[in-house]
Amino acid sequence: MEDLFSYGDELGPTKVIHVYEPSIKLKAVLVVDNVAKGPSIGGVRMAEDVSAAECVRLARAMTFKNAAAGLAHGGGKAVLYGDPKMSKPQKQQLIRALAQSLRLEEDYIFAPDMGTDEECMAWVRDEIGRVVALPRELGGIPLDEIGATGWGLSHVVDVALDYCGFDLDGARFVIQGFGAVGKHTTRFLSQKGAVLVAAADSQGAIHNPDGLDVQALLELKEAGKPLTDYADAKALQRDDVIDVECDIWIPAARPDVINEENVHRLNTKLVVEGANIPFTHGAESYLHERGVLCVPDFIANAGGVICAAMEYHGANESAAMQAIAEKLQRNTKLVLEAANSKGILPRQAAMELAMERVKKAMSLRRFSTFSTGPGFV
């Protein structure tokens, strides 16, 4: 078993819960990191290779993300072991069973993540009710359908370009991970004149230096087909997308896709992290030393959780989208101004911003990181 205590510090995690039901092959982990600002919101990530250690790191990223976004929520995360493309009845059984297993964990509010979606959250609602990002038919704001995270990323790019010396119109960009986040980010950036030159999904990658037809790619994904079915491009191995020269490189898939072993292959001017923890600290430091601006994940990709939190508190879609744009533009400018003035990495500036807000909330609590439930631990 992984030594999760080695991840603990003054912020958390508050609790780590392992869920196991062999009769239906349910294996999952919930990490509630810090609830000083309120009950945690964090997605349920489903994949065959998730781990408890990854869950701990993702939960901490949510603590920082929610704090930096000014939300009255702490950070948490759940990982569910399994193939997200399994049959719908089997997936529904696992999601419902997980919800029931965690029905008493009121410090955690379910949300979608990689491998889960609004329909999965509807199953959770039917079981326990404590969930966000519901389908529109259930009164929710379907953040994946409207592209809340991608909408936020497009506004982060707008601000970051003020520190990069080039315009978005005509800028070449690459998307690593053409899923719920990646495809909407592509849509919003292309509407502003940026040119998609390469993209990757789980099956492979494609590249055309003259630009890809975004609408055709969106239609391919809607039909459930891989990007490599697109005709007017060179097919690449999935990881070869790292080598494509561009102005903006956006990771929107798994953790640690860029690390000390491959970061030297990137040829870009700006990185905006659409995925959670997609770069290692060493990789970000390498880019910083070479003048490549890297906007960290919990600043750049907070659009989804802002939308989810606003739904939870009764806001409508229009108000949520406006809040995403305003919050992410403001926070990006705060972080990049601080990074420039102090001569530090944007991630360090972002962490200082988030830590200040979390510690202020902790100072107002009887117990700094413990559960919101009554009684002593």
C-alpha positions as CSV (number, residue, x, y, z in Angstrom):
1,M,0.0,0.0,0.0
2,E,1.2,3.5,-0.8
3,D,2.6,5.6,2.0
4,L,0.1,8.4,1.8
5,F,1.2,9.9,5.1
6,S,4.3,11.1,3.3
7,Y,2.0,13.6,1.4
8,G,0.6,15.1,4.6
9,D,1.4,18.7,5.7
10,E,-0.1,21.6,7.5
11,L,-3.0,21.8,5.0
12,G,-4.0,18.1,4.9
13,P,-5.3,15.8,3.7
14,T,-8.1,15.7,6.2
15,K,-9.1,12.2,5.3
16,V,-8.3,9.4,2.8
17,I,-11.0,6.8,2.3
18,H,-10.5,3.5,0.4
19,V,-13.7,1.9,-1.1
20,Y,-13.6,-1.7,-2.1
21,E,-16.5,-4.0,-3.0
22,P,-15.0,-7.1,-4.9
23,S,-18.4,-8.5,-5.8
24,I,-18.9,-5.7,-8.4
25,K,-15.2,-4.9,-8.9
26,L,-15.6,-1.5,-7.2
27,K,-12.3,0.0,-6.1
28,A,-12.0,3.7,-5.4
29,V,-10.2,6.3,-3.3
30,L,-11.6,9.5,-1.9
31,V,-9.2,12.2,-0.6
32,V,-10.7,15.2,1.2
33,D,-7.7,17.6,1.4
34,N,-8.8,20.7,3.2
35,V,-12.2,22.0,4.2
36,A,-11.3,25.2,6.0
37,K,-13.2,27.3,3.3
38,G,-16.1,24.9,3.1
39,P,-17.1,21.4,1.9
40,S,-14.8,20.2,-0.8
41,I,-15.7,20.0,-4.5
42,G,-13.7,17.8,-6.8
43,G,-14.3,15.5,-9.7
44,V,-14.6,11.7,-9.9
45,R,-11.8,10.5,-12.2
46,M,-12.2,7.1,-13.8
47,A,-9.3,5.3,-15.4
48,E,-7.6,1.9,-15.2
49,D,-4.3,3.3,-14.0
50,V,-5.3,5.9,-11.3
51,S,-3.7,5.7,-7.9
52,A,-4.2,6.9,-4.3
53,A,-1.0,9.0,-4.6
54,E,-2.4,10.7,-7.7
55,C,-5.7,11.3,-5.9
56,V,-3.8,13.0,-3.1
57,R,-2.0,15.3,-5.5
58,L,-5.2,16.1,-7.4
59,A,-7.1,16.9,-4.2
60,R,-4.4,19.4,-3.2
61,A,-4.6,21.0,-6.6
62,M,-8.4,21.4,-6.0
63,T,-7.7,23.0,-2.6
64,F,-5.5,25.6,-4.4
65,K,-7.8,26.0,-7.3
66,N,-10.9,26.6,-5.2
67,A,-9.1,29.0,-3.0
68,A,-7.5,30.9,-5.8
69,A,-10.9,31.2,-7.5
70,G,-12.4,32.7,-4.3
71,L,-14.9,29.8,-3.8
72,A,-16.4,28.9,-0.4
73,H,-15.2,25.3,-0.9
74,G,-12.2,23.2,-0.1
75,G,-10.4,20.6,-2.2
76,G,-11.2,17.0,-2.7
77,K,-10.9,14.3,-5.3
78,A,-12.1,10.7,-6.0
79,V,-10.5,8.2,-8.3
80,L,-12.4,5.1,-9.5
81,Y,-10.4,2.2,-11.0
82,G,-11.8,1.0,-14.3
83,D,-12.1,1.5,-18.0
84,P,-14.4,4.6,-18.6
85,K,-15.5,3.0,-21.9
86,M,-17.0,-0.1,-20.1
87,S,-20.6,-0.9,-20.8
88,K,-23.1,1.7,-19.5
89,P,-24.9,-0.7,-17.1
90,Q,-21.6,-1.7,-15.5
91,K,-20.4,1.9,-15.2
92,Q,-23.7,3.0,-13.7
93,Q,-23.5,0.2,-11.2
94,L,-20.0,1.3,-10.1
95,I,-20.9,5.0,-9.9
96,R,-24.1,4.4,-7.9
97,A,-22.3,2.0,-5.6
98,L,-19.5,4.6,-5.0
99,A,-22.1,7.3,-4.2
100,Q,-23.8,5.0,-1.7
101,S,-20.4,4.1,-0.1
102,L,-19.6,7.8,0.4
103,R,-23.2,8.9,1.2
104,L,-22.2,10.0,4.8
105,E,-19.1,12.0,3.7
106,E,-20.7,15.4,3.6
107,D,-17.3,17.1,3.3
108,Y,-17.2,16.0,-0.3
109,I,-19.4,17.1,-3.2
110,F,-19.3,14.9,-6.3
111,A,-18.4,16.5,-9.7
112,P,-17.3,15.1,-13.1
113,D,-13.8,14.6,-14.2
114,M,-11.9,12.6,-16.8
115,G,-13.9,9.4,-17.5
116,T,-17.2,10.7,-16.0
117,D,-19.8,13.2,-17.2
118,E,-23.1,14.8,-16.5
119,E,-25.0,11.6,-16.8
120,C,-22.8,10.0,-14.2
121,M,-23.6,12.9,-11.9
122,A,-27.3,12.3,-12.5
123,W,-26.8,8.8,-11.1
124,V,-25.1,10.2,-8.0
125,R,-28.0,12.7,-7.5
126,D,-30.5,9.9,-7.7
127,E,-28.6,8.0,-5.0
128,I,-27.5,10.7,-2.5
129,G,-28.2,14.2,-4.0
130,R,-24.8,15.8,-3.1
131,V,-23.5,16.6,-6.6
132,V,-22.8,19.3,-9.1
133,A,-22.7,19.6,-12.9
134,L,-26.0,17.9,-13.5
135,P,-27.7,17.6,-16.9
136,R,-29.8,20.5,-18.0
137,E,-32.9,18.4,-17.7
138,L,-32.3,18.2,-13.9
139,G,-31.8,21.9,-13.5
140,G,-28.0,21.8,-13.7
141,I,-25.4,23.7,-15.6
142,P,-23.7,21.0,-17.8
143,L,-20.2,22.3,-17.6
144,D,-18.8,19.8,-20.1
145,E,-21.6,20.5,-22.6
146,I,-21.1,24.2,-22.5
147,G,-17.3,24.0,-22.2
148,A,-16.9,25.9,-18.9
149,T,-13.2,25.0,-18.5
150,G,-12.3,25.7,-22.1
151,W,-14.2,29.1,-21.8
152,G,-12.0,29.9,-18.9
153,L,-8.8,28.8,-20.6
154,S,-9.5,31.1,-23.6
155,H,-9.7,34.1,-21.2
156,V,-6.5,33.1,-19.5
157,V,-4.8,33.0,-22.9
158,D,-6.1,36.5,-23.6
159,V,-4.4,37.9,-20.4
160,A,-1.2,35.8,-20.7
161,L,-0.6,37.1,-24.2
162,D,0.0,40.6,-22.7
163,Y,3.2,39.1,-21.2
164,C,4.3,37.2,-24.4
165,G,4.7,39.7,-27.1
166,F,2.4,38.2,-29.8
167,D,-1.3,38.4,-30.7
168,L,-3.9,35.6,-30.6
169,D,-5.1,36.3,-34.1
170,G,-3.0,34.0,-36.3
171,A,-1.3,32.4,-33.3
172,R,-0.6,28.6,-33.8
173,F,-1.7,26.4,-31.0
174,V,-1.5,22.7,-30.1
175,I,-4.0,20.8,-27.9
176,Q,-2.7,17.7,-26.1
177,G,-5.9,15.8,-25.1
178,F,-8.9,16.5,-27.4
179,G,-11.6,15.6,-24.9
180,A,-14.2,17.7,-23.0
181,V,-11.6,20.4,-22.1
182,G,-9.5,20.3,-25.2
183,K,-12.2,20.4,-27.8
184,H,-14.0,23.4,-26.2
185,T,-10.7,25.3,-25.7
186,T,-10.0,24.7,-29.4
187,R,-13.5,26.0,-30.3
188,F,-13.2,29.2,-28.3
189,L,-9.6,30.0,-29.4
190,S,-10.3,29.3,-33.1
191,Q,-13.3,31.7,-32.9
192,K,-10.8,34.4,-31.8
193,G,-8.5,33.8,-34.8
194,A,-6.0,31.3,-33.4
195,V,-5.0,28.4,-35.7
196,L,-4.9,24.8,-34.5
197,V,-1.9,23.1,-36.0
198,A,-1.8,19.8,-34.0
199,A,-4.0,17.8,-31.6
200,A,-3.8,14.5,-29.8
201,D,-6.3,12.2,-28.3
202,S,-5.9,8.7,-26.7
203,Q,-5.5,7.1,-30.1
204,G,-2.8,9.3,-31.7
205,A,-2.1,12.7,-33.0
206,I,-2.4,14.8,-36.2
207,H,-0.4,17.8,-37.5
208,N,-0.9,20.2,-40.3
209,P,1.3,23.4,-40.1
210,D,-1.3,25.2,-42.3
211,G,-4.0,24.6,-39.8
212,L,-6.7,21.9,-39.0
213,D,-10.4,22.2,-39.8
214,V,-11.8,22.6,-36.2
215,Q,-15.4,22.0,-37.2
216,A,-14.4,18.7,-38.9
217,L,-12.5,17.6,-35.8
218,L,-15.5,18.4,-33.6
219,E,-17.7,16.4,-35.8
220,L,-15.3,13.5,-35.7
221,K,-15.3,13.4,-31.9
222,E,-19.1,13.8,-31.8
223,A,-19.3,10.6,-33.9
224,G,-17.0,8.8,-31.5
225,K,-14.1,8.6,-34.0
226,P,-10.4,9.2,-33.3
227,L,-8.6,12.3,-34.6
228,T,-6.4,10.1,-36.8
229,D,-9.5,9.6,-39.0
230,Y,-9.0,13.2,-40.1
231,A,-7.7,13.1,-43.7
232,D,-5.9,16.4,-44.3
233,A,-3.1,16.0,-41.8
234,K,0.0,14.0,-41.0
235,A,-0.7,11.2,-38.5
236,L,1.6,11.1,-35.5
237,Q,2.2,8.9,-32.5
238,R,0.3,10.4,-29.5
239,D,3.3,11.8,-27.7
240,D,4.9,13.3,-30.9
241,V,2.5,16.2,-30.4
242,I,5.1,17.5,-27.9
243,D,7.5,18.2,-30.7
244,V,5.2,20.3,-32.9
245,E,6.4,23.9,-33.1
246,C,3.7,26.4,-32.0
247,D,3.0,29.6,-30.1
248,I,0.7,28.1,-27.5
249,W,0.8,24.6,-26.2
250,I,-2.1,23.4,-24.1
251,P,-2.1,20.1,-22.1
252,A,-5.6,18.9,-21.5
253,A,-5.2,15.3,-20.5
254,R,-3.3,13.4,-17.8
255,P,-0.9,14.3,-15.0
256,D,2.8,14.6,-15.6
257,V,2.7,14.4,-19.4
258,I,5.6,16.8,-19.5
259,N,8.4,16.1,-17.2
260,E,12.2,16.4,-16.9
261,E,12.7,13.7,-19.5
262,N,10.7,15.3,-22.4
263,V,10.3,19.0,-21.6
264,H,13.3,19.9,-23.8
265,R,11.2,18.8,-26.8
266,L,8.7,21.5,-26.4
267,N,9.0,24.4,-28.9
268,T,6.5,27.0,-27.8
269,K,6.2,30.5,-26.3
270,L,3.3,29.9,-23.9
271,V,1.9,27.0,-22.0
272,V,-1.6,27.2,-20.5
273,E,-2.3,24.1,-18.4
274,G,-5.8,22.8,-19.1
275,A,-5.3,19.5,-17.3
276,N,-4.6,19.0,-13.6
277,I,-0.9,18.7,-12.7
278,P,0.2,18.0,-16.3
279,F,3.7,19.4,-15.8
280,T,6.2,18.4,-13.1
281,H,7.8,21.2,-11.1
282,G,11.1,20.5,-12.8
283,A,9.6,20.9,-16.2
284,E,8.0,24.2,-15.3
285,S,11.4,25.4,-13.9
286,Y,13.1,24.4,-17.1
287,L,10.7,26.4,-19.2
288,H,10.9,29.4,-16.9
289,E,14.7,29.5,-17.3
290,R,14.2,29.6,-21.1
291,G,11.7,32.4,-21.1
292,V,8.6,30.3,-21.8
293,L,5.6,31.5,-19.8
294,C,3.7,28.7,-18.1
295,V,0.3,29.5,-16.5
296,P,-0.3,26.8,-13.8
297,D,-3.2,24.4,-13.8
298,F,-5.2,25.6,-10.7
299,I,-5.2,29.2,-12.1
300,A,-5.9,28.3,-15.7
301,N,-8.4,25.5,-15.6
302,A,-10.7,26.7,-12.8
303,G,-13.6,27.4,-15.1
304,G,-15.2,24.1,-14.5
305,V,-15.2,24.2,-10.7
306,I,-16.4,27.8,-10.7
307,C,-19.3,26.8,-12.8
308,A,-20.0,23.8,-10.5
309,A,-19.9,25.8,-7.4
310,M,-22.2,28.5,-8.8
311,E,-24.7,25.8,-9.8
312,Y,-24.5,24.3,-6.3
313,H,-25.4,27.8,-4.9
314,G,-28.3,28.3,-7.4
315,A,-26.8,30.5,-10.1
316,N,-27.7,30.3,-13.7
317,E,-25.5,29.5,-16.7
318,S,-25.1,33.2,-17.8
319,A,-24.0,34.3,-14.4
320,A,-21.6,31.3,-14.2
321,M,-19.9,32.1,-17.6
322,Q,-19.5,35.7,-16.7
323,A,-18.0,34.8,-13.3
324,I,-15.5,32.4,-15.0
325,A,-14.3,35.1,-17.4
326,E,-14.0,37.8,-14.7
327,K,-12.3,35.6,-12.0
328,L,-9.8,33.9,-14.4
329,Q,-8.8,37.2,-16.0
330,R,-8.3,38.8,-12.7
331,N,-6.4,35.9,-11.1
332,T,-4.2,35.4,-14.2
333,K,-3.2,39.0,-14.1
334,L,-2.5,38.9,-10.3
335,V,-0.3,35.8,-10.6
336,L,1.7,37.0,-13.7
337,E,2.2,40.5,-12.2
338,A,3.5,38.9,-8.9
339,A,5.7,36.5,-10.8
340,N,7.2,39.3,-12.8
341,S,7.7,41.7,-9.9
342,K,9.3,39.1,-7.7
343,G,11.2,37.2,-10.3
344,I,9.6,33.9,-9.4
345,L,7.8,31.1,-11.3
346,P,4.1,31.7,-12.0
347,R,3.3,28.6,-10.0
348,Q,5.0,29.9,-6.9
349,A,3.1,33.2,-7.2
350,A,-0.1,31.3,-7.7
351,M,0.6,29.1,-4.6
352,E,1.3,32.2,-2.5
353,L,-2.1,33.6,-3.5
354,A,-3.9,30.4,-2.8
355,M,-2.0,29.6,0.5
356,E,-2.8,33.1,1.8
357,R,-6.5,32.5,1.3
358,V,-6.5,29.0,2.7
359,K,-4.5,29.9,5.8
360,K,-6.8,32.9,6.5
361,A,-9.8,30.5,6.4
362,M,-8.0,28.0,8.6
363,S,-7.3,30.7,11.2
364,L,-11.0,31.2,11.6
365,R,-11.8,27.5,12.2
366,R,-11.7,25.7,15.6
367,F,-9.8,22.9,13.8
368,S,-7.6,23.9,10.9
369,T,-8.2,21.1,8.4
370,F,-10.5,18.7,10.1
371,S,-14.0,17.7,9.0
372,T,-16.9,20.1,9.2
373,G,-18.8,17.5,11.2
374,P,-19.3,18.0,15.0
375,G,-17.1,16.6,17.8
376,F,-13.5,16.0,18.4
377,V,-11.2,13.8,16.3
